[in-house]
Amino acid sequence: MITRFLALCSLTHSLLLLLLLLSDAADNEELHIGVIDHGGKFRNVYEFAFDYLDTNDEILPNIRVKELYREIDSKPITISKTVLDLLSDGVSAIIVHAPSYHTEQVANIANQKQIPVIAPTATDPMLKNMKIRPYLLMISPCDVQQSNALSDLLAFYNWRHFSILTSYDQYGLHGVAGVQRAASSFNWNIKTIQHFLVPEDVSTLNVTREMRVLYQSESRIMVLNSGASAAGEVLRQAEKFGITDTGYAWVVTDGVTGDFHDLNPARTYSPYLDGLLGTIATTKDGDLYIWFTEEYSARYDTKRRDIPPFARLAFDSVLVLATALHNYYTDGWQVNEIEMDALQDPAVVFQDGEKLFDYMRKVEVNGATKFLSFGEDGGVLNAKYDILNFDAKHGYFKEVGYWLPDSGVTIEDEVYFSGGTRVVPSAFIENLEGRHLILGIDVDPPFIIYEEGCGTANDCYSGYCIALVKELSDMLGFTYEFVTTAK
């Protein structure tokens, strides 16, 4: 009798254990999030972010969020294939950590299937098109705001005469369009605008022609808008023309400041990079900033200052999506992922995508970068930009101030400019030392006298004006040559 009772108890225990296992399996649903990372530079950050979700009982406690990580290059065919592969895997959303022109391609394909896309770093204002890309959420402020910050920074230093140099792509062309509009509105003088194509192998980039144009324009202030790897090569070649020396200033955008290690992948920074002045959307104001910095640096044995701003934006993109999914499930909804062959069945769409994106737009969360909230168009609100200054010796951008839409630029720390000087460069040429001038003259005795049959040498001319030029040359340190004007 006792034996039968014990056997019955054992059977009952086994059944209860089986029911518990089945219950856990039912409760622990698995969702899939695609991550597309251009160049594979932020794999560790996304691994860290998804591990954070797994260990955080306050966000999606009964749901495992699985990362489907994909690395891409710049080839359009590779990008399209990667998106289609993720759609066939059945993802709920895609995070695309890539430049604006790659982000556009991903969103164009995914949004057609009603798959929401999150862009941590893309900032091209042309991306926000609700008719073409209705399910795109942008974690960084668009470049309209950055252009406003740059324009105020130029005005702050009285740099109303400058040149612009950009990469010939969406980011480069659109990124500083607002600066051009400001210059037109305030009657500033843009001496020249130059563009350059960025090859797949950036080390083959040749901007000799553009550097010569900048040099001949006599610009002292340069606004450079490109990715960091291209910017590093541009500045290396600019040094050969002497336009990174004392008396010049280079202002760069978030394509450089956000991923500054790419200025030189070897992480040795030459003096010509010293004193770069730049802007970046604030990434240090969030409640999780200190926690993220300490935990990430400890886990990956990384110096805190070596963690680029784009890393914190990557973490926050995962946090925003997880918060949206948490609120979605808390309200009683459920995500039904679908494995779709977008080419074979163009009519199939992710039915839950539209509602999920609506929850993403309504997220309010304090992340590593700042308190994040979004507008109806999916653009992030509360724009603020840090003003950064590059320290080549220690290899990092130091925060020296900030910009707000209402109050403009505030500088809180000393700033170094090209050549390592704290003297603010002038937008105008302040001396002629070392310069070679070509002077047009017309023979007019006794002011300008020409010795017949002498040729064209400077010594062939004399007179009051010639004597004055010689005296000024000795005083101001310039050389010269005379060219006779046409009658």
C-alpha positions as CSV (number, residue, x, y, z in Angstrom):
1,M,0.0,0.0,0.0
2,I,2.8,2.4,0.9
3,T,4.7,1.4,-2.2
4,R,1.6,2.2,-4.4
5,F,1.2,5.6,-2.6
6,L,4.9,6.5,-3.1
7,A,4.6,5.6,-6.8
8,L,1.5,7.7,-7.1
9,C,3.2,10.7,-5.5
10,S,6.2,10.3,-7.8
11,L,3.9,10.2,-10.8
12,T,2.0,13.3,-9.6
13,H,5.3,15.1,-9.0
14,S,6.4,14.3,-12.5
15,L,3.2,15.6,-14.0
16,L,3.4,18.8,-12.0
17,L,7.0,19.3,-13.2
18,L,5.9,18.7,-16.8
19,L,3.1,21.2,-16.5
20,L,5.5,23.8,-15.0
21,L,7.9,23.3,-17.9
22,L,5.1,23.6,-20.4
23,S,3.9,26.8,-18.6
24,D,7.4,28.3,-18.7
25,A,7.7,27.4,-22.4
26,A,4.4,29.1,-23.1
27,D,5.3,32.2,-21.0
28,N,8.9,32.6,-22.4
29,E,8.1,33.7,-25.9
30,E,11.0,34.6,-28.2
31,L,11.1,37.7,-30.4
32,H,13.6,38.3,-33.2
33,I,15.2,41.7,-33.8
34,G,17.4,42.3,-36.8
35,V,20.6,44.3,-36.3
36,I,22.4,45.6,-39.4
37,D,25.8,47.1,-38.6
38,H,27.8,48.8,-41.4
39,G,31.5,47.7,-41.1
40,G,30.8,45.5,-38.0
41,K,32.2,48.1,-35.6
42,F,29.5,48.0,-32.9
43,R,28.9,44.2,-32.5
44,N,30.1,44.3,-28.9
45,V,27.6,47.1,-28.1
46,Y,24.6,45.3,-29.4
47,E,25.7,42.1,-27.7
48,F,25.9,44.1,-24.5
49,A,22.5,45.7,-25.0
50,F,20.7,42.4,-25.7
51,D,22.4,40.8,-22.7
52,Y,21.1,43.7,-20.6
53,L,17.5,42.9,-21.7
54,D,18.1,39.2,-20.7
55,T,19.1,40.1,-17.2
56,N,16.6,42.9,-16.6
57,D,13.4,41.6,-15.0
58,E,11.6,44.9,-15.5
59,I,11.6,44.8,-19.3
60,L,9.8,41.9,-21.0
61,P,10.3,39.5,-18.1
62,N,8.7,36.5,-19.8
63,I,9.9,37.2,-23.4
64,R,13.4,36.6,-24.8
65,V,14.5,39.1,-27.3
66,K,17.0,37.4,-29.7
67,E,19.4,39.5,-31.8
68,L,19.9,38.5,-35.4
69,Y,23.2,40.4,-36.1
70,R,24.3,41.1,-39.7
71,E,27.4,43.0,-40.8
72,I,27.2,44.8,-44.2
73,D,29.5,46.7,-46.5
74,S,28.5,49.6,-48.8
75,K,27.4,47.5,-51.8
76,P,23.7,48.0,-52.5
77,I,23.2,44.4,-53.5
78,T,24.7,43.2,-50.1
79,I,22.4,45.6,-48.2
80,S,19.2,44.4,-50.1
81,K,20.1,40.7,-49.7
82,T,20.7,41.3,-45.9
83,V,17.3,42.9,-45.5
84,L,15.5,40.2,-47.4
85,D,17.3,37.5,-45.4
86,L,16.1,39.1,-42.1
87,L,12.5,39.3,-43.5
88,S,12.7,35.6,-44.3
89,D,13.8,34.9,-40.7
90,G,10.7,36.6,-39.4
91,V,11.9,39.7,-37.5
92,S,9.7,42.2,-35.5
93,A,11.9,45.2,-36.3
94,I,15.3,46.1,-37.7
95,I,18.0,48.3,-36.2
96,V,20.3,49.7,-38.9
97,H,23.5,51.2,-37.6
98,A,24.8,52.7,-40.9
99,P,25.1,56.0,-42.7
100,S,22.0,57.7,-44.0
101,Y,22.2,56.4,-47.6
102,H,22.4,52.8,-46.3
103,T,19.6,53.4,-43.8
104,E,17.4,54.7,-46.6
105,Q,17.8,51.5,-48.6
106,V,17.1,49.3,-45.6
107,A,14.0,51.3,-44.6
108,N,12.7,51.4,-48.2
109,I,12.5,47.6,-48.3
110,A,11.5,46.9,-44.7
111,N,8.8,49.6,-44.4
112,Q,7.1,48.3,-47.6
113,K,6.5,45.1,-45.5
114,Q,5.5,47.1,-42.5
115,I,8.6,46.2,-40.6
116,P,9.6,49.1,-38.3
117,V,13.2,50.3,-38.6
118,I,15.3,52.2,-36.0
119,A,18.2,54.4,-37.0
120,P,20.6,55.1,-34.2
121,T,23.0,57.4,-36.1
122,A,21.4,58.3,-39.5
123,T,20.6,62.0,-39.5
124,D,19.8,63.0,-43.1
125,P,16.6,65.2,-42.9
126,M,15.5,63.7,-46.3
127,L,15.0,60.3,-44.6
128,K,11.8,61.5,-42.9
129,N,9.3,60.9,-45.6
130,M,6.1,59.5,-44.1
131,K,4.8,58.4,-47.5
132,I,7.9,56.4,-48.5
133,R,9.2,55.4,-45.0
134,P,6.3,55.6,-42.6
135,Y,7.8,53.2,-40.0
136,L,11.3,54.8,-39.5
137,L,12.3,55.9,-36.0
138,M,15.4,58.1,-35.7
139,I,17.4,58.2,-32.4
140,S,19.6,61.1,-33.4
141,P,18.3,64.6,-34.2
142,C,18.3,65.3,-38.0
143,D,20.9,67.4,-39.6
144,V,18.6,70.5,-39.7
145,Q,19.3,70.8,-36.0
146,Q,23.0,70.2,-36.4
147,S,23.2,72.8,-39.1
148,N,21.6,75.3,-36.7
149,A,24.2,74.4,-34.1
150,L,27.1,74.8,-36.6
151,S,25.7,78.1,-37.8
152,D,25.6,79.4,-34.3
153,L,29.1,78.1,-33.6
154,L,30.4,80.0,-36.7
155,A,28.6,83.2,-35.6
156,F,30.0,82.7,-32.0
157,Y,33.6,83.0,-33.3
158,N,32.7,85.6,-35.9
159,W,33.6,83.2,-38.7
160,R,31.4,84.7,-41.4
161,H,33.8,83.9,-44.2
162,F,34.5,80.2,-44.6
163,S,34.6,77.3,-47.1
164,I,32.6,74.0,-47.1
165,L,34.0,70.6,-48.0
166,T,31.7,67.5,-48.0
167,S,31.6,63.9,-49.2
168,Y,29.6,63.5,-52.4
169,D,26.7,61.4,-50.9
170,Q,23.4,62.0,-49.1
171,Y,25.0,62.6,-45.7
172,G,27.6,65.0,-47.1
173,L,25.4,67.0,-49.4
174,H,22.3,67.3,-47.1
175,G,24.1,67.5,-43.8
176,V,25.2,71.1,-44.0
177,A,22.5,72.5,-46.3
178,G,21.2,74.5,-43.4
179,V,24.6,76.2,-43.0
180,Q,24.4,77.3,-46.6
181,R,20.9,78.7,-46.0
182,A,22.1,80.5,-42.9
183,A,25.0,82.0,-44.9
184,S,22.6,83.2,-47.5
185,S,20.2,84.6,-44.9
186,F,22.9,86.5,-42.9
187,N,24.9,87.6,-46.0
188,W,27.9,85.5,-45.0
189,N,30.6,84.7,-47.5
190,I,31.1,81.0,-48.5
191,K,34.3,81.2,-50.4
192,T,34.0,77.8,-52.1
193,I,32.0,74.6,-51.7
194,Q,33.9,71.4,-52.7
195,H,32.7,67.8,-52.8
196,F,34.6,64.5,-53.1
197,L,33.7,60.9,-53.9
198,V,34.6,58.4,-51.2
199,P,36.0,55.2,-52.7
200,E,35.4,51.8,-51.1
201,D,39.1,51.8,-50.1
202,V,39.4,55.2,-48.3
203,S,43.2,55.0,-48.4
204,T,43.0,55.7,-52.1
205,L,41.0,58.9,-51.7
206,N,42.7,61.8,-53.5
207,V,41.5,65.3,-52.7
208,T,44.5,67.2,-54.1
209,R,42.3,69.2,-56.5
210,E,39.9,70.2,-53.6
211,M,42.8,71.1,-51.3
212,R,44.3,73.3,-54.0
213,V,41.0,75.1,-54.4
214,L,40.7,75.6,-50.6
215,Y,44.3,76.9,-50.5
216,Q,43.8,79.3,-53.4
217,S,40.5,80.6,-51.9
218,E,42.5,81.9,-48.9
219,S,39.9,80.5,-46.6
220,R,40.9,80.3,-42.9
221,I,37.8,78.5,-41.7
222,M,36.8,75.1,-43.1
223,V,33.6,73.2,-42.5
224,L,34.1,69.5,-43.2
225,N,31.1,67.1,-43.4
226,S,31.9,63.4,-44.1
227,G,32.5,60.2,-42.3
228,A,35.5,59.9,-40.0
229,S,37.6,57.6,-42.1
230,A,37.3,60.0,-45.1
231,A,37.9,63.0,-42.9
232,G,41.2,61.5,-41.6
233,E,42.5,61.2,-45.1
234,V,41.3,64.7,-46.1
235,L,43.1,66.3,-43.2
236,R,46.2,64.3,-43.9
237,Q,46.3,65.7,-47.4
238,A,45.3,69.2,-46.1
239,E,48.4,69.3,-43.9
240,K,50.6,69.1,-47.1
241,F,49.0,72.4,-48.3
242,G,49.7,74.0,-44.9
243,I,46.0,74.6,-44.2
244,T,46.0,72.8,-40.9
245,D,48.6,75.1,-39.3
246,T,48.1,77.9,-36.8
247,G,45.7,80.5,-38.1
248,Y,43.2,77.9,-39.5
249,A,40.2,76.2,-38.0
250,W,38.5,73.0,-39.1
251,V,34.9,72.4,-38.0
252,V,33.6,68.8,-38.3
253,T,30.2,67.2,-37.9
254,D,28.9,64.1,-36.1
255,G,30.2,61.8,-38.9
256,V,33.6,62.5,-37.4
257,T,32.9,63.1,-33.7
258,G,30.5,60.2,-33.4
259,D,33.0,57.6,-34.5
260,F,36.3,59.4,-34.1
261,H,38.5,56.3,-33.9
262,D,38.1,56.0,-37.7
263,L,40.2,59.2,-38.1
264,N,43.0,56.7,-37.9
265,P,42.2,53.0,-37.2
266,A,45.6,52.6,-35.7
267,R,44.6,55.1,-33.1
268,T,47.7,57.2,-33.4
269,Y,46.7,60.8,-34.1
270,S,49.0,63.2,-35.8
271,P,49.3,66.9,-34.8
272,Y,47.4,68.1,-37.8
273,L,44.2,66.7,-36.1
274,D,44.8,68.7,-33.0
275,G,42.2,71.4,-32.4
276,L,39.4,70.0,-34.5
277,L,36.2,71.6,-33.4
278,G,33.0,69.6,-33.8
279,T,29.4,68.9,-32.8
280,I,27.6,65.8,-31.7
281,A,24.1,65.3,-30.5
282,T,24.3,65.0,-26.7
283,T,25.0,61.4,-25.6
284,K,25.9,61.9,-21.9
285,D,22.8,63.3,-20.3
286,G,20.9,60.0,-19.7
287,D,20.3,58.3,-16.3
288,L,22.0,55.2,-17.6
289,Y,25.1,57.0,-18.9
290,I,27.4,56.3,-15.9
291,W,26.1,52.7,-15.5
292,F,26.6,52.0,-19.2
293,T,30.1,53.5,-19.3
294,E,31.3,51.6,-16.2
295,E,29.8,48.3,-17.2
296,Y,30.8,48.4,-20.8
297,S,34.4,49.5,-20.2
298,A,34.8,46.8,-17.6
299,R,33.3,44.1,-19.7
300,Y,35.4,44.9,-22.8
301,D,38.5,46.3,-21.1
302,T,38.0,49.7,-22.8
303,K,39.0,53.1,-21.5
304,R,35.8,55.1,-20.8
305,R,36.9,58.0,-23.1
306,D,37.5,55.5,-25.9
307,I,33.8,54.6,-26.0
308,P,32.5,56.6,-29.0
309,P,29.1,58.5,-28.8
310,F,27.7,56.2,-31.4
311,A,28.0,53.3,-29.0
312,R,25.6,54.9,-26.5
313,L,23.2,55.6,-29.4
314,A,23.3,51.9,-30.3
315,F,22.5,50.9,-26.7
316,D,19.6,53.3,-26.6
317,S,18.1,52.1,-29.9
318,V,17.8,48.6,-28.3
319,L,16.4,50.1,-25.1
320,V,13.7,52.1,-27.0
321,L,12.6,49.1,-29.0
322,A,12.5,46.9,-25.9
323,T,10.5,49.5,-24.0
324,A,8.0,49.7,-26.9
325,L,7.6,46.0,-27.0
326,H,7.2,45.9,-23.2
327,N,4.4,48.5,-23.3
328,Y,2.8,46.6,-26.3
329,Y,2.6,43.3,-24.3
330,T,1.6,45.0,-21.1
331,D,-1.5,46.4,-22.9
332,G,-2.5,42.9,-23.9
333,W,-1.2,42.8,-27.5
334,Q,0.9,40.1,-28.9
335,V,3.5,40.1,-31.7
336,N,2.9,37.5,-34.4
337,E,6.1,37.3,-36.3
338,I,6.0,36.1,-39.9
339,E,8.7,34.6,-42.1
340,M,8.1,36.2,-45.4
341,D,9.6,35.8,-48.9
342,A,9.3,39.4,-50.1
343,L,10.2,38.5,-53.6
344,Q,7.9,35.5,-54.1
345,D,4.9,37.0,-52.2
346,P,5.0,40.8,-52.5
347,A,1.5,41.2,-51.0
348,V,2.5,39.7,-47.6
349,V,3.2,42.3,-44.8
350,F,3.9,42.2,-41.1
351,Q,0.4,42.8,-39.7
352,D,1.5,43.9,-36.3
353,G,4.1,46.4,-37.6
354,E,1.9,49.5,-37.8
355,K,0.7,49.1,-34.2
356,L,4.1,48.3,-32.9
357,F,5.6,51.4,-34.6
358,D,2.9,53.5,-33.0
359,Y,4.1,52.2,-29.6
360,M,7.7,53.0,-30.6
361,R,6.7,56.6,-31.3
362,K,5.1,56.9,-27.9
363,V,8.1,55.7,-25.9
364,E,9.5,57.9,-23.2
365,V,12.6,56.5,-21.6
366,N,15.7,57.7,-19.9
367,G,18.6,56.0,-21.6
368,A,22.4,56.3,-21.8
369,T,22.3,59.4,-24.1
370,K,19.4,61.4,-22.6
371,F,15.6,61.3,-22.0
372,L,14.2,60.0,-25.2
373,S,10.8,60.9,-26.7
374,F,9.6,61.2,-30.3
375,G,7.4,63.2,-32.5
376,E,4.6,61.9,-34.8
377,D,7.0,61.6,-37.7
378,G,9.3,59.3,-35.7
379,G,12.0,62.0,-35.1
380,V,13.6,62.3,-31.7
381,L,12.7,65.4,-29.7
382,N,14.7,67.6,-27.2
383,A,17.7,68.4,-29.5
384,K,20.9,69.4,-27.7
385,Y,24.4,69.3,-29.1
386,D,27.8,69.1,-27.4
387,I,30.6,71.2,-28.7
388,L,33.8,69.1,-28.8
389,N,37.5,69.8,-29.3
390,F,39.9,67.1,-30.4
391,D,43.0,66.4,-28.3
392,A,45.4,64.5,-30.7
393,K,47.9,63.8,-27.9
394,H,45.4,61.8,-25.9
395,G,43.3,60.7,-28.8
396,Y,39.8,61.8,-27.9
397,F,37.2,64.6,-28.3
398,K,36.9,66.7,-25.2
399,E,33.5,68.3,-24.4
400,V,34.0,72.1,-24.2
401,G,30.5,73.4,-24.4
402,Y,27.0,72.8,-25.7
403,W,24.3,74.2,-28.0
404,L,20.6,74.6,-27.3
405,P,17.9,75.8,-29.8
406,D,16.8,78.6,-27.6
407,S,20.1,79.8,-26.1
408,G,22.6,79.0,-28.8
409,V,26.3,78.2,-28.1
410,T,27.8,78.1,-24.6
411,I,31.5,77.5,-24.2
412,E,32.5,76.3,-20.8
413,D,36.1,75.3,-21.2
414,E,39.2,76.5,-23.0
415,V,39.4,75.6,-26.7
416,Y,42.4,74.8,-28.8
417,F,42.5,75.4,-32.5
418,S,44.7,74.1,-35.4
419,G,48.4,74.3,-34.5
420,G,47.6,73.9,-30.8
421,T,46.9,77.6,-30.2
422,R,44.2,79.0,-28.0
423,V,44.1,82.2,-30.1
424,V,40.8,82.2,-32.1
425,P,41.7,82.2,-35.8
426,S,40.4,85.1,-37.8
427,A,38.2,84.4,-40.9
428,F,40.3,87.0,-42.7
429,I,44.0,87.1,-43.7
430,E,45.7,89.2,-41.1
431,N,49.2,89.3,-42.5
432,L,51.1,88.7,-45.7
433,E,54.1,87.0,-44.3
434,G,55.4,84.2,-46.6
435,R,52.8,84.9,-49.3
436,H,53.6,85.5,-53.0
437,L,51.6,88.3,-54.7
438,I,51.0,88.9,-58.4
439,L,50.6,92.6,-58.9
440,G,49.1,94.1,-62.0
441,I,50.7,97.4,-63.1
442,D,50.5,99.9,-65.8
443,V,53.5,102.1,-66.8
444,D,52.9,105.6,-65.7
445,P,56.0,107.7,-65.1
446,P,57.2,108.9,-62.7
447,F,55.1,106.5,-60.5
448,I,55.9,103.4,-62.6
449,I,58.8,103.5,-65.1
450,Y,59.7,100.6,-67.4
451,E,63.2,100.1,-68.8
452,E,62.8,99.4,-72.5
453,G,64.1,96.0,-73.7
454,C,64.6,94.7,-70.2
455,G,62.0,91.9,-70.3
456,T,59.5,91.1,-67.6
457,A,61.7,90.9,-64.5
458,N,60.8,92.9,-61.4
459,D,64.1,94.8,-61.7
460,C,62.9,96.2,-65.1
461,Y,60.5,98.5,-63.2
462,S,61.2,101.6,-61.1
463,G,59.4,104.7,-59.8
464,Y,57.6,105.8,-56.7
465,C,55.1,103.0,-56.6
466,I,57.7,100.4,-57.2
467,A,59.8,101.7,-54.4
468,L,56.8,101.6,-52.1
469,V,56.1,97.9,-53.0
470,K,59.7,97.0,-52.3
471,E,59.6,98.7,-48.9
472,L,56.3,97.0,-48.0
473,S,57.7,93.6,-49.1
474,D,60.6,94.0,-46.7
475,M,58.3,95.1,-43.9
476,L,55.6,92.5,-44.3
477,G,57.6,89.6,-45.5
478,F,55.9,88.8,-48.8
479,T,57.3,88.2,-52.3
480,Y,55.8,89.6,-55.5
481,E,55.9,89.7,-59.3
482,F,54.6,92.3,-61.7
483,V,52.3,91.7,-64.5
484,T,51.4,94.4,-67.0
485,T,47.7,95.0,-67.6
486,A,46.2,95.0,-71.0
487,K,45.6,98.3,-72.7
